[in-house]
Amino acid sequence: MIRLSEPPGSAPATEETTEVPPKGPTAQPDRRASALPRRTRANVEENGRSQSIATVERALDVLLLFGQSSQRDHGVTEIAGELGLSKAAVHRILTSLRSRGLVVLDESTRRYALGPAALRLSGVYTEQLDIRAVAAPELSWLSQQTQETATLSIRTGDLRTYIDQVVPDREIRMEVTLGVPYPLHAGSSSKAFLAFLPKDEIEQYVARHTLQALTDRTITDLQRLRRDLAVARKRGYTMSIGERQPGAASIAAPVLDHARPVAVVSVSGPAERFRTEIPRCAELLLQATARLSALMVPSVANEQTS
């Protein structure tokens, strides 16, 4: 120990001690003692990430189940059985999804359905699609297979409009005028929109509009129209013989996004020839619209094409 003398009036210096290093080889820290906690922390962090990923995957599986199923709503027990999860895990997942608006709960039945947030995500995806570009290959295929005119229509409010068509290479054929609006009760393309709307929307439409005749074959009787739409829903497509245009016949089926018609595809031809072709053309039409509907909701592609 060394003590330094201080000038008068100054504070005494503190004592300093110097440790003498031990003789012999320099002592090394025990690396094993410090390395083990680091490995343990890394393992804990890795396990935590794995558990988080697994939780997200299970939540996505639950959400996708709603899109893949033909049922609108599901109970906790159903979901647990379908996905091989415990009911407690499914309930936690649904509670989280519900808090974000991805699913909603019917308090009376205790069953869950897709919520507004999920439908908004679907809407964003659908809006990014150019339906005309997406449908173009199917229209070409359909016209080639049927040797008749294939058309694409969209709906704006209570009106329906042709936006594209592919015509066959034959002398006598049908051609439509693009961009002209038509009411939803006359002709197969119009009725395909109306038939596949929710029933309350159908009733609202007929309450707002008189069933005006476009030809002498247009359905203007409300009860007859209701029966016609009910038959169309069961078989998957609508049919018209001269209802919108004299001498023309057509069948039409909707392109569906979460069970709602976002577009309609039709096949049409001269009535005399087309009447006998309807069964074969209907089968091809439904194949085309199923493929297009699968593009609107990718998660149900396997179900619709199986």
N, C-alpha and C positions, 0 to 999 in steps of 0.2 A: 504494500500500500504506500502511496506517495501523497504527502500533504504539502500543499503549496502555501507559502506564507502570503497573506493578503495585505495590501496597503491599509493604513489606518482609516477607519470609517467605512470600509467596504464590507459587503456581506461575506460571511465565511463561505469558502468554496465547499461544494459537496464532495463527499468522498467518492472515489471511483475505485472499483475493484477490477482486476484483470484475472480472468480464468486461465489457468495453465492447461493447454491441451494435453490429453493423456498421451503417454508414450506408447510407441508401437503403432500398428496399422491404424489408419483413420477409421473411426466408427462410421458405418453406413446406416442410413435409416432403413427401417423394416418396410420394404416396398410392398410386401404381401398384405400388410395391415391396411395400407392406404388404397391398394388396388382393388381389394374385395368390395369395399363400399361403392366404388365407381361402377364395377360390373353389376352390382346389385341395383344401383340406380338406373343404369341403362336397361336392365331387364324389366324393371318396374315400368319405365317409360315406354318400352317396346310393347309390353303387355297391355298398357293403357291404350296405346294407339290401336292395337289389334282389336281390343274390346270395343273401342269407339267405331272402328270400321265395321265390325260385325253388327253393332247396333244400327248403324245407318243402313246397312244392307237389309236387315230384317224390316226396317221401316219402309224401305223401297219395295220389298217383296209384298208387304201388306198393301201399299198404295197401288202397285201394279195389279194386284189381285182384283181390285174393283174394275179396272179397265179390261181385264182379260175375261171376266165372267159375264155371262148373259143376264145375271141377276143385277138389279139396280142397287140392292142393299144387302148387308151381311151382318150377322151377329158375331159376338166374340168367340163363341164355341165353334162356329163354322170356320172362321178364319184360322183359329188355332189348329183345328183338325186338318185343314187344307195345307197349311204351311209347316205343320209339325212343331209348333211352338206351344209354350204353356199359355194358359188363359191369362195368367198374371202379366206375362210379357206382352201379349197382344193388347191387353187393356192399357198398359203403360204407353205403348206405341200409339194407340188410337187417341189417347188423351193428349199426347204431344201433337199429333197431326191435327186434332180438333182445335187446339189452341192457336194453330196457324191457319185455320180455315180450309185445310186440305180435305177434311172429312166433316160431316155433320151428323149429329145424333138425333134420331126420332125418339123423343122421350117416352112416347106411348108404347112403342114396340121394342125399344132398346136396341135398335138396329142402326147401322152406320151406312152412309152413302157418300159419294164424292161431294166435296164442298165447293164453294165459289172460287177459292184460290186455285184448286186443281183445274177447274173449267177455264179460268183465265189463262193458265199456262197452255192449255190445249188451244185456246183462241189465238194466243200469240203464235203458236206453231202454224196453225191453219192460215193465219193472215200472211205468213211469210211465203206460203205456197201460191204460185200462179196457177190457179185451177185450170186455165186453158192449156198451159204448157204441160201440166201434169197429165191431163186427160187426153192430149193429142195422140199419143201412141195407142191408147185404147180405142179411140174413135177410128183410127186408121185400121186397126186390127178388126174391129167390129164390122166396119163397112166391107172389108175384104172377105171376111168369113160369111157374111150374110148376102153380099152383093146388093145391099140396099143402102140408103142414106142413114148415116149416124150423126146425131146432133148432141150438142151440150147446151144446157140452159142454166141460168141463175135466177134467183128470186130477189126482187127489190120490193119490200113491203108486201102489198097485196097483188103484185104483178109479177109475171114471169117473162124472161126474154131469152131468145136464142143468142149465144155468143160465139158458136163455132159449129162447123159441119164438115163432114167428109162424104162426098158423093161417089157412087160406083161408076165404073166405066161401062155403061150400058145406055142404049138409046132412050128407053122410057124409064124415067127415074123421078124421084121427088127432090125438090130443092126448097129450102126455107129462106125467109128474109131475116137477116141478122139485125138485132137492135130494136125490133118492134115489140112492145109490151102486150101481153095477153092476160086476161083474168085467170084465176087459179081453178076455175071449175070447168073449163072448156079445153078438151084435147088431152092426150095422154101425158105430155110433159107437165102441163099445168096441174093435172090431177095427181101426178106423182109427188109434187110438193105438198099438196093439200092432204093427201091420204096419210102421209107419214109424219104430219105434225101432231102434237099432242091433241087429244080430243077437245079440250077446252079452247084451243086456238082455232080448231076447225069451226066450232060453234060460234066463236067470235067473228070469224070471217063471214059465215053465211048470215049472221045477224047484221053485218055492216053492208052487205051487197045483195042486190037482186041478181038472181041467176039468169043473166041475159043470154039470149040465143044468138050464137054466131052463125049457125046453120040450122037447118030443120032437124038435125040429129043431135044438137047440143042438149045435154041434160039440164032441164030447167025446173024439174020437180025435186024438192028438197029431200023427201024420203027416198026417192030413187037414187039421188046422188049419195046419200048416206050409205045405202046398200052397196052401191058401186065401189065406194071407197073402202068399205069393210072387206069386200072380196079382194080388192087389190092388196090390202095389208096382209091377207092370209097367203096369197100366192107370190107376193114380192114385187109385183109390177102392175101398172095400169094399162088400159087398152082403149083405143078410140077408133071408130069407123066413121069417118066423116063428121066428127063433132066440132072440129075447128075449121077444117077445110074440106069442101065437097070433093069426093073422089079419092081422098087420101085415107090411109090407115096407118096406125102406129102403135107401138108399145113403148113404155118408158119405165125406168127404175131410178130410185134416188141414190146419190152418193151420200153416205151418212157419216156424220161426225158426232160421236156420243149419242147415237140414235136420232139425231136431227138431220134433215135433208139440207145439205149445203150446195148441192148442184143436182141436176137430173140429166141422165143420158137416155136418148131414145133411138129407136130404129124405125124407119118409115118407108113406105112405098105405095105405089098405086093400089087402091083397095082391092081390085079384082085379083091381082097377083098375090098381094101380101096376106090376104086372109088365110090361105093355105100354108103360109110360111111361119105363122105366129109361134107355134110350139117350138120349132127349131131355133128361131131367132130369140125367143124368150130365154132359152137356156144359155145362149151365148151372151145375151145382154146381162144376165145376172152374174155371170162369171166376170165380165168387165167391171161392173159396178162394185162387186165384192173386192176386187183388187184395188180399185180407187178408194173405197172406204177404208181399206187397210192402210193406205198411205195417209189418210186423214188422222188415224189413230194407230201409230205403229205398233203399240203394245198388243193389239188384237189381231195382228197380221196372221199369226199361226192359227188362231181359232177360225178366222174367216176363210182361209185357204185350205184347211185340213178337210 
